[in-house]
């Protein structure tokens, strides 16, 4: 079992549901690899918190029930509603709709009563068995909210009016007329039921539900910002005094309703409209102690990233960057589990242990997160090669475009690896010779690495003299081996004279190195020979030439020995490579 973990500011975020594999691999390859993946230990032991947790194409909205037992989500394609049961870790049911969903609300503690705002100007009321009723609104809706004391469903949209549908009386009530051309966000304060309307003119209007009149306005301003902006997100704090406003420019402003100026401004840094703003209060343990000592946090999300930061200081806490565009975010109340609905077939699920504990239905996450971190990723493209159109033309496979042999993907094609190798062998006839030379060079390199090298420790005093004496001994050994392998008698006779001279020098060198009478030469600093003085250079002016001649002779003998080894390895390698000719034929 493996988990992908990321760490920002020493806050770990674990991906516990939703794999990147489903977004990167084409559908045809996923179907073909399904049988092989069943035999993969890593795939078969992966964690799926909820079975079939996703939609065929994308998820639009997601919300957890207040009792914490179910989760409702809307997605496509085809447009549908899905309810997931936490107790059974599976999907409870799915229900198809006629049009796409814009937003929805849960009107009870469980999933049995919900109202859905559709993109065809309709409100659909669903119960546990079916769609109960459908009502049409005068304008296209953008957001909705529910005021439980009056049983009013508030709908804001492409109009200056906020429509009120009373589900107790079953009729539309007098709408609330705002000063803007359209309403993007509708929110109800949970403490004192104050209405908040975020408009497309960049204003936030506050209405009293008792008097049904406007009682205040906020005009968010960003320093050093040119042009207008819209209100794209709005959220009230549970204490009734805090308000978080998200703008279309990617900024989040925190207000105290008793003041007109924001006391915290945060830039999302991407310039995209804020889609979700939530207040996250400190999670309490069973004993009543706060698990997070840094206080309340704000969760702000645009289409690219989810950021969590401190309310008081604005200091970044952590961030979550899903592999797809974000449509909606849901946080399981009182836990560290975060659900992300986006432009992907899977609903991403993240667990942040420092944000809160795991829910009761998946309490095992707290014990498994550390030991299940993912270390390595295995590729599933082993049997296919990705090529671009230019490479296809060079291989002579351009005529296969449009056939099942080539699978189009991104800016190129997937081709079977065996076909690619055969086409490459035909297009490049000299590939075999290049392969053979490369194999020979590799074997020579292996032989050099496995060669045992004698290491001689030189003394600290007169190191140059000791090295010259060792070279004289080595020259005698090399000369003797060369004469033994020579067959010509004349060459042997001439080489014998030279060998006698080399042997005499070797005997002298051995006497100096091994005789105890000369050991002080290499131990006592008083006997150090300074080769840089003029007197030494005058007495040994021809020594440098003799040393260079000896070194050149040793190098030439080494090169001849290397050529012989190269020829032998080439012959043995040719026999081992002949078995690969069937592949190129």
N, C-alpha and C positions, 0 to 999 in steps of 0.2 A: 504494500500500500504506500502511495506516495502523495505528497501535497506540495503544491507550489507556494513558496513563502517569499514575501518581500518585506524589507525593513526600511522604514523612513523615520529618522529621529529616534532610533532604537525602539520603535513600535512595530511589532511584527503583524503582518496581515496574511492570513492563510486563505488560499482559494480552495474551498471545500466542495464546490459544485460548479459545473460548467467548465468544459475542457477547451483549450485552444485548438485541439485536434479537429473538432467539428467545424471550425471556421477556416482552417487552412487547407484541408484536404477536400478535393472535389467529391461530389456525391457518388459519381461512378466508381471512384477509387475506394470510397468508404464501403460501398456495397460489396465490391470485389474482395476487400480485405476483411470482411466480417468474420469469415470462417477462420482465417489465420489469427485474428485478434482474440478469438475465443481460446486459443492455445497460448497466448501471451500471458505470462504470469502477472506482469505489471498491469496489463489491461483488465485481466479478470479479477484482480484484487483491488481495483480502484474503489474510491468511495463515492457513492451517490446518496446524498442525504434523502432525496425524494426521487422516486422513479418517474421517468418521463417528465422531468421538470423543465418544460419549455414549450415552444410552439413550432409549427412547421417552418415559418419564416422569421418572425420577429415578435417580441413582446412589447406592448404599448404601455400598460399601466399595471401596477401591482400594489396590493394592500393586504395587511394582516388583520384578522378579526380581533376585536377588543378582548375576547376571552382567550386569545393565544392558541387556539386549537386548529384553526384553518387559515388558508391563505388563498385569496382570490386574485386572478390576473386576467387581463384581456390581451389578445394578440391577433395575429393573422399569419398566413393566409390559408384558409378562408377566415373571415372575422369570426371570432369565437370567444367564449368565456370558459375559463377553467378554474376549478376549485380543487385545492390540494389538502389532503388530510395529514396532519402531523403525526397523529397516533399510529397510522398505518404506513407512513412514509411513502405515500403514493397519491396518484390523482383520484379524486372522488368522482368527478364527472366533468364532461365538457358540453357546452351548449353553443350552437352556432347562431349568429345574428345576421341580419341583412346587410348592415353597413359597419364601417370601422368605428371603434370607440374613441371618444375624445377624453373622457374622464368618467369615473364612477365613484359612488359613495356606498358605504355599508351603513344601513339604517338601524341595525340591531347588533346585539353583542356577538352574534354568530353570522354565518353567511346566508341565512335564509331570506333576508330582506335587503335588497340593494336597488339603487337607481343608477341608470347608465345614460350619459349624454352622448348621443351619436352624431356623426358628422353630416347627417341629412336633416338636421333641425328637429330631431325627435328626442323625447325622454322616454326610456323604457324602464318599467318597474318589474323586477323579477322576484319571484318567491322560490321556495324550495323545489317546486315541481315544474314551473314553466314561466314564460313571460306573462305577467299578470295584466299589464295595461301599457298602452303607448299613447303619449301625448305629444302634439306638435307645437313648437314654439315659434314666435314670429320671425326671429333672426337666428343666424347660425351661432351656436354656442361655443364658448371657449373654456369655461370653467363653471363649476357648480359647488354649492355648499348647502348644508342642512341646518336649519334652526329648530332644534327640538322643542323648545317651549311653545312655539306657535305652529309647529308642524309645517313650516314653509320650506320649500326647496328653492334656493336662490340660484338663478342662472344668469351669467354675464356673457356677453358676446359682442358681435359686430354691430353694436347699437349703443346709444347713450343711456339706455334704460336697462335696469337689472330686473328681470322678470321673477315674479313670485307665484309659485304653484303650491297652493295649500292642499295637502293630501288628506286632511281631516274633512274639509268641505268638498274636496274634489273639483276645485275651480281655480282659475287664475285670479290673483288679487291685483290691486293697483300697483304697477311697477314703480321702482325708485328711479327718478331721472337724475343722472349725474351731469357734470359739466364737460365731460369728455366725449370724444367721438366713438370710443369703444372701450369695453372693460375686458382686461386680460385675466385678472385674478380675482376670485371671490373667497373671502376668509371670514370665519366667525371666531371671536375671541372666546376661549373656553372658560374664562373666569367671570366676565360680566356681559357676555353675549354681544359685544360691540361688533358691528359689521365693518369690514375693511375691503375696499374696492381698489385694486391696482389698475390704472387706466393706461391706454396707449399714448396719452399726452404727457406721461411722466409724472403724474400726480397720484397720491393716495388719499382717497376720501373715506372719512369715518362717519357712519350713520348709526343713530340710536334706534333700535328696533321698537322701542315703546312709542316714541314720537314720530318715527319714520321720517326724520329730517336729518340733514347733514349738520354735524356738530363740530367738524374740524377737517383740516386738510394738511397734508405734508407734501412738500416739493423737494425731493432729493436732488442735490447738486453735487457734482464731482469736481474738485479743483483741477484747473488746467485742462478742461475737457471742452471740445468744440462740438456743436451740434446737439440735437435733442436725443432723448432716449425714452424707452418705454419701461413700464413696470412689468416684469416677467414672472416674479415669484414674491410671495408674501407669507409670513408665518408669525403667529403670536406666541408669546411665552406663557407657560401655565400660571405664572403669577399675575397675569393680566396687565403688566406694565411694559414689558419688553416687546419690541416688534422688529423683525428682520425683513428687510426689503431687498429683493434681487432685481437688477436692471438688465436691459438688453445689451449693455456695454460690457458685461462681465464683472460688475461690482456688487458687493453686498454691504449694506448700510444697517447698522444697529441703532435703534431709537429707543429712548424712554418716552412714553406717551405724554409725559408731563413737560417735555421740552421739544422745541422745533428743530434743533440741530442734532445730527448724529454724533454719538460718542465713540463710534468705531466704524472705519471704512476699510474694506478689504477688497483687493483686486485679485480676480481669479487668474490673471495673466494670459488668458487665451483670447479675450475679446469676443467670446461667444455668449449668447443670452443665458442667464441663470435659469435653470429648469426647476431645481428643488432647493429649498432652504428649510432646515429643521433645527430645532433646539434639542440638544442632548444633555439632559441633566445628569449629575453624578450618580452612578449606580451604587445602590446600597447592598451590603451583604445581608445574610440572614440575621446577623447580630446587630444590624443597624449602622455599622461603620461604612464609611465611603471607601469604595475600592479604588477610585481615582481621586487623588488629592489635588489635581490641578483645576478643579471646578467644572462649571458647565462649558459646553463646547457648541460650536455651530458646524453643521454639515451643509456645505454648499456644493452643488453639482451643476456642471454644464454638459455639453455633449461629449466632452473629451475626458474629464477627470472629476473625481470626487475629493474634496479637501475638507479636512477637519482641523479646526483651529480654536484657540481659547477665546472665550467671550470677553474676559476682562483685559487681557494683554494683547490679543490678536496674534499670539505666537503660534506658528504652524505646529500641529500635533502629528498628523500623518496624512497620507493621501492614498487613494485607490484609483488606478488607471486601468479600466477594463479594455479588452482587445477590440471592442466595438463601440459604436455611438450609444450614448446613454439616453433613454427615454424617461425613466422613472426610477426612484430609489425608495426602498422601504427598510426601516430598521425595526427589528423585532423588539418590542417594548421591554426594557429592563435587561437586555442581553447585549452581547457583542456580535450578533449575527446580522449581516447586511445583505439584502437582496437587491439586485440590479437588473432591471428590465431594459433591454437595448435592442439594437438592430442585429440580433443573432438568434439562432434557433434555440439556444440554451439560455436559461435564466441564471446569471452569475450569482454565486453565493460566496460571501467572504466572512471570515471569522477573525475578530480583533479581540484577543484575550484581555488586553489592557483596557478595552472599552467596556467590557462587562462579561459575565459568565455565559456559558453555553446554555441554551434553553433546556428545559427538563426532558423534552422528547429526544434530544441528541446530546445528553450530558457527557457521552463518551469522548466528545471532541476535546475536552480539557485535558484528558490523559494521553491523547494520541497525537496532538499537534507537534510536539517536539520531536518525537521519534519517527514521524512520517514525512519529514521535510524532503523535498525532491532534490536529488543530487545530480543525476544525469538524465538526459532525455534521449530516447531512442527515436531514430528517424524511420518513417514508414515508406520512404521513397527508394528503398534499396533496389527494387526491381524495375525502376523507371528512370529515364534520363530526361531532363528538361533541356530543350533546345529552342533557339530562336529561329525565325524564318531564314535569316542569312546562313546559318549553319545548315539548315535543311537543304538549301540550294547547293552548298558546297559538297554535301554528301549525296546529292542526286535523289533526294526524297521529297522534293517539292510537289511532285505529282500525287502524293498521298494526302495532301491537305484536303480536308472534307470527308475523308474516309474514317471508319472506326479505328484504324491503326493509330492515328494521331488524335490525341485528346487535347483540345484547345484549353489553355489555362493562362490567364493574365496576358503577357505580351509574347507568349510562345506556345509550345506544345509539349505534352508528355509522350514519349515514345518508349517502347519496350527496350530494355537494356540489351537484349540479345540481338535485336534488329539493328540497334545503333552500332554495336561492335562489328557486325558483319558489314554494314555500309561503310564504316570507317576503314575497315581492312581493304575493301574494294577501292575506295576513293584514294587511299594512300598505299600503293603497292610496296613501298619500302618500309612499311611499318614493322615487318618481321625482322629486317636487318637492324633497324633501330632498337627493337626490343631485345634482340640477341646481344648487341653491343652493350646495352644498358644492364643486362643480366650479368655479363662478364665483368663489367666494372663493379657491380654490386658484390659479386663473389670475391673479387680482388680486394675490395675494401674490407670484407669480412675476414679474409685471410690476414690482412695486415693488422686488424684489431685483435685477432686471436694469437698473434705472434708474441712469444715470450721475449721480452727485452731485458737484457742484463743491465743493471744499474750499478755503477761503481761510485763509491763515495770518495771524493777527492779530499785531500788534507787541506787545512786552512793556510798552511805555509807552503810556498812554492807550488801553487796549484797548476800553473802553466807547465812547469817542469814535469810534474807527475803525469799530466795529461799527455805530454809528448812521449814519455816512456811507455805509457799504456798503448799509444798508437804504434810504437815500434813493435810491441809484442803482437798486436793484432795484425800488423803487416806480415809478420813471419808466418802466422797461421794461414792467412789468406793465400800467400805465395805457395805454401806447401800443398794446399788443396788444389790449386790450379795446376801445379806440375804433375800431380797424381792423375788428373783427368786427361792430360795431354798424351797423344799417341805418337807424335813425331819425335824420333830419336834426336835429331839435330836441335830441335827446340828444347828438348829436355836437357841436352848438354849445355846449351847457352843459359837456360834457366837455372841449372844447377849452380853455376858460378854466382849468379845473382842471389840465389837462395843462401849460399854460404855467407855472403855479406850481410844479408838480412838476419840470418841466424846469429851471427856474431853480435849484431846490434841488439837483438832480442835478449841474448845472454847477458850482455852488459846492463840492459834495462832491468832484467829480473834481479840481477845482483844488487842494483841500487835500491830497488823497491822492497826486496825481501830480506836483505842483510841487515842485521841489527846495528851494525857499525855505522850505517848511513841513516838511521831513523831520525836523528836529530835534524837532518836537513829539512824534514817535513814536519817537525814538531817545535823546534826552537826558532823564534822570530829573528834571532841574531844571524841565522843563515839565509834569510830572505834574499833572493836575487832580484835586483831592480833592473828590469829589461828596458827601461826608458832612458837610462844614462848613456852618454856618448861612448864610454869605454866598452860597454856591453855590445852596442851596435857595431863598433869597429871590429870586434873579435868574432861576431856572429853575423856578418853581413850576407852570407850565402845561405843561412839556415831557413829563412823565410821561403826561398825558392824551392828548397828540398821538401819542405813541409807541404807546399802547394802541389808539387808534383805527386807526392804520396797520396794526398787527398783526392786528386783527380783520378789516379789509378784505382783507388778503392771505389769511387763513384761509378767508374766505367764497369767494374766487375759486378757491382750491385745491379746496374741496369741490364747487363747481360743475363743475370740470374732472374730478374723480373720478367724479361722477355720470354725466357724458357717457361716460367710459371704461367705467364699469360697464354702461351700456346697450349699448354697442357689443360688449363682450365677451360679454354675455348673448345677443345675437343670433347671434354667430358660434358660441358654444358650443351653442346650441339645435340648430343645423344638424349639429354633430358628434355630438351625443348622440342624435339621432333614429335613428341606426343601431342603437342598443341596445334600441329598443322591441320588436324581435322577441323578445328574451330574456324580457321581462316579459309579452308576449302568449302 
